[in-house]
Amino acid sequence: MQRNATVIPIGQPVNEAERQAIAYLRDHVPASYLILHNFEVPRDGETFEVDIAIIAPHAVYLVDVKGTRGLIDVYGPKWYPEGRQPFSSPLAKLRGHARAIKGVITGSQPGRRDLEDIYVGAVVLLTAPDATLVDQGGRDAPNVTTLKKAAAFFQNITRIPAGAAAEEQRRWSKRSSSRKHQYSRHSCTTNRSPPVRNSTFGPQLSDRRSTYLLNVAA
């Protein structure tokens, strides 16, 4: 039986679209993935909300969940849902949030080259089964996926800058191999990151990306 991805609920989903997205990702992405949801991150004296953060072996994704139905046309900085009022592209702010998260990670230990290699991406996840994005200019489409395609999307390492993806995958494989060797010998000496602040958010996690995101959201 395939194991589910680990879900760490920091806050509660605010609508059915978010609940649906969390459940689908939990059941369809690999067990090695971690899913944090519904938390706030400080930025420039304010806070911004993150629907979902996916921590994969090759990247970190900040995900904005949209339950918008039907045809969605992209013109410049706005999205135009069929028969409804247009709204600003959610990716405009989300890309800024991704940069802020990357800054928090790299700023936590200046000079750590491995932290600079972590890729933090912004993605909009459309949950409505009939949602279709039409983006003739290609401005937002590369960072938008549907629920049906989400599992493949978040496992697609070719979307990540080559250097960052290769380095992260190499480190992940090395850690996994090391842990399997330790477990096979019943070793009690595993490499772990410092305890996560405010542990009520979930189990203490050995992967540094999880630790930094949990600390940011605390």
ROKE-349179 format. One line per 3 residues: number of its first residue (from 1); their letters; for each residue x, y, z of N, C-alpha, C, O. Coordinates in pm, whole numbers. Each point is the difference from the previous one (the first is absolute). Last residue first. Layout:
BEGIN
NUM> a> X,Y,Z,X,Y,Z,X,Y,Z,X,Y,Z  ...
***
This chain:
BEGIN
218> aav> 551,2994,1275,-34,-7,142,-39,137,55,-32,11,118  198,-122,-571,-145,2,20,-40,6,145,-116,28,31  576,-58,-163,-56,122,-58,-149,12,33,-49,108,32
215> nll> 272,-502,91,42,111,84,-57,131,-51,-41,85,79  -31,-470,-334,-75,-9,125,36,114,92,-88,55,68  329,-94,-467,-136,40,-26,-85,-5,125,-83,88,22
212> yts> 530,-239,6,-5,143,-24,-143,48,-25,-39,104,51  113,-570,2,30,72,123,-13,150,-20,-62,67,82  24,-350,-454,-118,-9,86,20,81,127,-90,70,45
209> rrd> 452,-110,-339,-104,84,-59,-125,0,86,-64,103,17  436,-386,91,18,140,39,-109,90,-56,-38,98,65  -11,-624,82,35,77,-119,0,149,31,-94,51,60
206> slq> -34,-385,263,143,5,-19,39,86,-119,112,51,-4  -542,-11,358,36,-51,-132,148,20,-23,56,103,36  -463,-146,373,130,59,-31,51,-67,-127,2,-123,-11
203> pgf> -531,157,76,116,-72,48,128,74,-33,5,81,-93  -433,228,138,22,-130,-63,124,-66,55,63,55,90  -269,364,59,-31,2,-143,23,-135,-66,-45,-22,-112
200> tsn> 146,141,573,-140,-37,-18,-38,-4,-148,-105,-52,-35  538,190,231,-14,-133,-58,-144,-44,-16,-25,-108,-53  337,543,112,-145,-17,8,-41,-132,-64,-59,-4,-108
197> rvp> 526,88,-38,-67,87,94,-150,-20,-8,-57,-15,-108  416,-369,-16,-80,105,-60,-68,81,108,-57,-56,93  540,-210,-43,-144,-13,17,-74,119,-58,47,114,7
194> psr> 419,-235,-229,-43,45,131,-151,-10,11,-70,12,-101  266,-354,-241,8,144,14,-40,39,141,-59,-82,70  278,-402,-194,-124,74,8,27,149,14,101,41,57
191> ntt> 121,-574,-159,25,143,-13,-131,74,0,-86,-28,-84  187,-450,346,-43,58,-127,28,148,-1,5,64,105  97,-523,193,63,130,-25,-40,50,-137,70,-26,-98
188> csh> -172,-404,296,-76,102,73,55,139,-27,-49,98,56  36,-597,-344,78,105,63,-91,100,69,-110,29,-48  58,-471,-209,-66,36,126,79,107,75,14,-4,122
185> rsy> 63,-177,-569,92,-41,106,-55,35,138,70,-12,100  -307,127,-492,27,-141,-19,92,-54,108,-3,-120,29  -99,585,-51,-112,-78,50,29,-150,-10,-38,-76,89
182> qhk> 353,377,-268,-5,10,145,-109,-88,57,20,-71,99  15,107,-565,114,-74,53,-2,0,152,28,-102,64  -346,361,-290,-29,-141,-17,111,-86,58,-26,-103,62
179> rss> 91,570,-69,-99,-40,100,-33,-147,-10,-13,-67,102  302,257,-425,64,-4,131,-97,-48,107,37,-79,87  -198,152,-521,86,-117,3,65,-16,136,10,-111,52
176> srk> -266,495,-127,-86,-117,4,83,-127,10,-33,-91,78  258,502,-137,-57,-10,134,-84,-126,14,7,-70,101  172,164,-524,108,-32,93,-54,-16,141,39,-93,71
173> swr> -329,238,-408,33,-140,-20,108,-44,99,-5,-112,52  -113,569,-60,-111,-81,51,33,-149,-9,-23,-74,95  327,381,-282,4,4,146,-109,-87,60,23,-72,98
170> rqe> -14,118,-566,119,-72,45,5,-4,152,27,-105,59  -363,359,-265,-27,-143,-16,118,-81,51,-19,-105,63  65,573,-71,-96,-43,102,-26,-150,-8,-7,-67,102
167> eaa> 281,258,-433,66,4,131,-93,-47,110,41,-76,87  -209,115,-528,98,-108,9,65,-4,138,20,-108,56  -323,461,-152,-67,-130,5,100,-113,20,-21,-89,83
164> aga> 181,532,-144,-67,-15,129,-62,-138,13,11,-64,104  190,181,-517,98,-8,108,-64,-27,134,48,-84,76  -328,152,-466,77,-124,-1,95,-13,118,6,-106,62
161> pir> -477,364,-38,132,31,-57,96,-116,20,9,-55,110  -517,-79,-124,90,67,93,130,34,-70,48,-79,-81  -407,-177,-111,-46,137,15,96,84,82,-6,123,-2
158> tin> 52,-597,-74,49,77,-113,-46,146,7,54,85,-71  -188,-440,379,126,66,35,53,86,-114,85,86,23  -571,-278,141,72,27,-123,125,82,28,-4,122,11
155> qff> -357,-262,295,111,-95,-9,89,27,-121,100,-69,-20  -499,319,117,91,21,112,113,-102,6,90,14,82  -423,-44,-430,58,134,-2,105,16,110,111,47,-26
152> aaa> -379,-439,3,107,0,-99,73,134,-1,122,5,-14  -495,-36,295,102,-96,44,119,-1,-95,115,4,44  -503,265,-153,85,52,107,112,-95,40,114,43,18
149> kkl> -502,-56,-351,140,-4,-45,99,34,110,121,3,-25  -597,-3,100,27,-127,-67,147,-14,-39,55,-110,0  -217,519,186,8,-107,100,39,-133,-65,81,-74,54
146> ttv> 94,504,-303,-132,-44,46,18,-114,100,108,-57,13  239,488,-132,-34,-138,-27,-142,-27,49,-54,75,81  457,345,-195,-137,-36,35,-23,-147,-34,41,-47,-106
143> npa> 349,329,-1,-8,-12,147,-141,-31,48,-35,27,115  157,46,-581,99,-96,49,-7,-24,151,53,-99,50  -352,427,-267,-31,-141,-21,107,-97,52,-36,-105,54
140> drg> 33,612,-74,-27,-71,125,-12,-152,-17,21,-74,96  98,378,-466,45,71,119,-11,-85,127,92,-4,81  -194,-57,-582,88,-87,77,51,62,128,103,-43,53
137> gqd> -422,198,-417,131,61,17,97,-84,80,119,32,6  -572,-165,-78,68,5,-129,139,62,10,89,-32,-79  -438,-218,400,104,101,21,85,8,-126,107,-61,-7
134> vlt> -561,-180,260,44,37,-134,95,118,15,-41,110,37  -179,-528,295,71,127,-11,45,21,-144,67,-86,-58  -471,-208,329,93,1,-113,63,138,-11,-70,100,-15
131> adp> -279,-446,346,86,119,-8,100,-14,-114,70,-101,-11  -417,-216,189,-16,63,-132,88,123,-17,-14,72,-99  3,-336,509,26,-95,-111,-11,62,-138,60,-50,-95
128> atl> 102,308,552,-126,-29,-69,27,-91,-120,94,26,-76  262,155,358,-63,-124,45,-128,-35,-74,-41,-116,1  544,390,-63,-142,13,-31,-70,-132,33,35,-104,-55
125> lvv> 443,363,210,-65,-129,-20,-150,21,-18,-69,46,92  567,244,-134,-143,8,24,-61,-135,-36,25,-54,-108  502,214,265,-91,-77,-84,-145,28,39,-32,8,118
122> agv> 605,128,-47,-138,44,23,-91,-72,-99,28,-3,-120  494,-122,351,-85,39,-112,-140,38,43,-46,-38,107  593,-49,56,-132,27,56,-87,56,-112,27,109,-51
119> yid> 470,-399,121,-92,69,-89,-136,15,69,-57,-98,46  592,41,133,-138,-46,13,-90,85,-89,2,123,6  476,-51,62,-39,-85,-113,-144,-47,8,-52,-55,-97
116> eld> 273,312,441,-21,85,-117,-48,-81,-121,-65,54,-89  192,-273,488,-127,66,17,-33,89,-120,-116,13,-38  533,-232,58,-106,-97,-25,-138,61,18,-95,-42,-65
113> rrg> 491,291,162,-26,-11,-143,-116,-96,-28,-77,21,-93  198,287,523,-28,-140,-30,-40,-13,-146,-113,35,-36  197,389,249,121,-69,-44,-21,-147,-30,89,-64,-56
110> pqs> -413,307,404,73,62,-111,127,-77,-35,73,-47,88  -528,-85,153,141,-36,19,80,55,-118,30,-74,-93  -479,195,133,8,-67,130,143,-41,33,39,-2,116
107> gti> -193,204,-535,44,92,105,14,-65,135,62,57,90  -229,-293,-474,141,30,-19,53,91,111,117,-10,37  -578,-102,-23,81,-122,5,149,32,-11,80,-47,81
104> vgk> -391,398,-130,1,-47,139,91,-123,13,77,-11,95  -154,180,-526,86,90,77,10,-42,145,106,10,61  -401,-239,-346,138,-33,-36,97,88,80,106,-47,43
101> iar> -559,144,3,33,-127,66,144,-41,-30,72,-45,89  -235,421,-312,15,29,143,38,-126,78,86,3,88  -187,-38,-546,130,64,19,25,30,147,112,-12,49
98> ahg> -529,-156,-162,101,-104,-21,141,58,19,87,-63,60  -453,357,-51,4,-81,121,107,-109,-11,69,-30,98  -154,291,-477,68,79,103,10,-76,130,103,7,68
95> rlk> -349,-200,-411,142,-3,-36,83,82,100,112,-38,35  -580,43,9,56,-128,41,148,-12,-35,78,-59,76  -348,436,-210,41,2,141,72,-128,40,95,3,78
92> alp> -245,9,-520,78,122,22,51,7,143,119,19,24  -419,-362,-189,144,-28,-5,84,124,25,117,-11,39  -603,-1,-74,51,-38,133,149,-25,1,63,0,105
89> ssf> -341,343,-430,64,-130,-2,52,-35,139,75,78,58  -490,252,-91,145,2,-23,57,-141,3,-45,-84,78  -462,144,-232,76,24,122,149,-7,-33,39,-59,-100
86> pqr> -586,111,-140,143,-32,-4,66,27,135,-51,76,82  -476,-217,-142,89,115,7,146,-43,-6,37,-101,61  -405,-211,-302,21,56,134,99,115,-5,64,25,-103
83> gep> -198,-321,-272,-124,40,64,14,58,139,-100,22,68  514,-283,-230,-116,15,-87,-126,34,81,-40,-74,90  534,216,76,-85,-120,-2,-126,26,-84,-56,110,5
80> ywk> 550,121,11,-138,29,-36,-81,-130,-5,-3,-67,-103  496,304,319,-70,-120,-43,-147,35,-22,-61,71,80  541,253,-90,-130,-40,52,-50,-132,-57,35,-39,-112
77> pgy> 371,318,-2,8,-38,142,-131,-49,58,-9,-19,122  63,-20,-643,87,82,82,1,-48,144,17,-120,25  -357,-131,-231,39,118,-78,84,90,89,-51,59,95
74> vdi> -191,-585,-113,104,83,59,34,112,-97,42,-25,-113  -496,-316,210,93,64,-93,98,87,75,-37,70,94  -299,-509,13,68,113,61,100,55,-103,97,-68,-34
71> lgr> -562,-290,76,109,59,-78,56,123,71,-75,86,46  -179,-438,271,-14,37,-139,125,58,-63,112,-21,47  -172,57,492,-52,-96,-98,6,55,-143,8,121,-22
68> tgk> 263,-58,535,-64,66,-115,-39,-102,-107,79,-88,-35  152,52,486,-113,-81,-41,-76,58,-117,-113,-41,-27  646,62,240,-113,74,-56,-110,-97,-44,27,-96,-73
65> vdv> 469,142,390,-109,-84,-49,-116,87,-46,-45,89,72  605,-48,-15,-124,74,22,-113,-81,-64,3,-27,-120  526,-94,298,-116,-27,-84,-119,84,44,-38,1,117
62> lyv> 615,-72,-102,-109,70,67,-120,-6,-93,8,39,-116  447,-371,149,-104,71,-76,-96,69,95,-50,-61,95  586,-165,-130,-108,40,89,-100,78,-85,39,89,-76
59> ahp> 343,-496,-69,-47,138,2,-99,22,115,-48,-95,63  264,-334,-181,71,87,-92,-38,147,12,63,84,-64  -255,-452,332,144,-21,1,77,101,-83,116,29,30
56> aii> -576,142,168,38,-116,-81,151,-20,7,71,90,45  -499,183,202,144,-17,12,37,-131,-67,-23,-108,54  -402,488,-56,40,-137,-30,152,-7,3,69,74,-71
53> aid> -492,258,269,141,-9,-37,34,-147,-19,-25,-82,88  -457,409,-81,72,-128,10,147,23,-34,33,77,-90  -323,299,170,-98,-109,3,69,-133,26,-34,-74,92
50> vef> 190,569,71,39,-105,-94,-102,-113,13,-20,-54,108  54,621,23,-51,-135,20,49,-94,-110,9,38,-117  218,425,351,-75,-50,-114,-36,-145,25,72,-74,67
47> teg> 80,561,222,-4,-145,-14,-77,-38,-125,-95,68,-40  418,383,204,-135,-53,-13,7,-153,-3,108,-58,7  284,335,12,-86,54,104,-143,-46,-7,-81,36,86
44> drp> 409,-195,-400,2,146,-2,-99,60,100,-71,95,-32  -5,-581,28,76,57,-111,-15,152,2,-111,52,-12  -21,-570,288,23,145,4,84,47,-118,94,-68,-42
41> vef> -447,-355,62,142,29,0,19,152,4,-62,71,-78  -340,-494,180,37,137,-34,150,19,14,65,-61,84  -419,-388,-198,84,70,97,33,140,-51,-19,30,-118
38> nhl> -214,-482,-69,-69,107,72,84,61,112,-26,-20,119  221,-439,-288,-108,80,-55,-55,102,100,1,-20,121  417,-371,-302,-42,91,106,-115,83,-55,-2,33,-118
35> ily> 263,-515,-22,-100,100,-36,-36,80,125,-57,-55,94  468,-299,-320,-65,56,118,-93,111,-44,33,79,-88  214,-552,-153,-39,140,-2,-65,38,133,-61,-83,68
32> sap> 199,-364,-193,115,81,40,-32,149,4,81,79,47  -386,-420,-204,7,3,147,116,85,50,0,45,115  -229,60,-602,76,-105,69,6,21,152,-17,111,50
29> vhd> -412,71,-313,143,26,-13,76,-104,82,-58,-61,89  -420,40,-92,55,-22,-134,146,38,-19,62,-47,-95  -369,90,497,-20,-135,-52,75,-28,-130,14,-116,-38
26> rly> -3,548,262,38,-101,100,-3,-141,-60,87,-81,28  -256,440,-285,147,-3,3,50,-105,99,96,-72,-29  -561,143,9,50,-57,-125,152,-12,1,56,-103,-38
23> aia> -270,315,404,-27,-143,-2,56,-66,-126,56,-110,6  -27,580,30,85,-64,101,-18,-152,-4,98,-75,2  -379,337,-279,139,2,-46,92,-73,97,86,-78,-42
20> qre> -540,138,160,12,-94,-111,145,-10,-48,50,-109,-27  -160,430,351,-10,-135,58,20,-106,-109,66,-101,23  -84,549,-162,123,-27,73,-2,-141,60,100,-72,-6
17> aen> -491,221,-209,109,-13,-98,131,-34,69,74,-86,-47  -459,187,306,0,-136,-52,112,-22,-101,56,-109,-8  21,484,384,-108,-31,-94,18,-141,-54,100,-66,27
14> vpq> 195,263,299,-109,96,12,-115,-29,-96,-106,62,11  506,-364,278,-44,44,-132,-124,89,12,-86,-23,85  430,5,327,-109,-77,-58,-35,52,-140,3,121,-23
11> gip> 498,-118,278,-131,61,18,-104,-89,-64,29,-113,-38  383,-73,66,32,112,88,-126,80,31,-22,40,114  139,-561,-288,-101,107,3,36,108,102,-11,-21,120
8> ivt> 268,-370,-423,17,72,126,-99,117,0,24,101,-65  68,-607,-206,-70,129,3,17,62,139,-26,-65,102  276,-335,-441,-23,52,135,-64,138,-8,51,88,-70
5> anr> -116,-488,-306,91,108,39,-36,47,140,-115,-12,43  -8,-492,-164,-39,136,-32,111,98,36,86,-30,83  -33,-503,-235,-12,90,113,-39,138,-48,37,42,-110
2> qm> -142,-531,-128,76,123,-10,-26,89,121,-115,24,36  95,-576,-62,-84,120,0,87,126,0,96,10,77
***
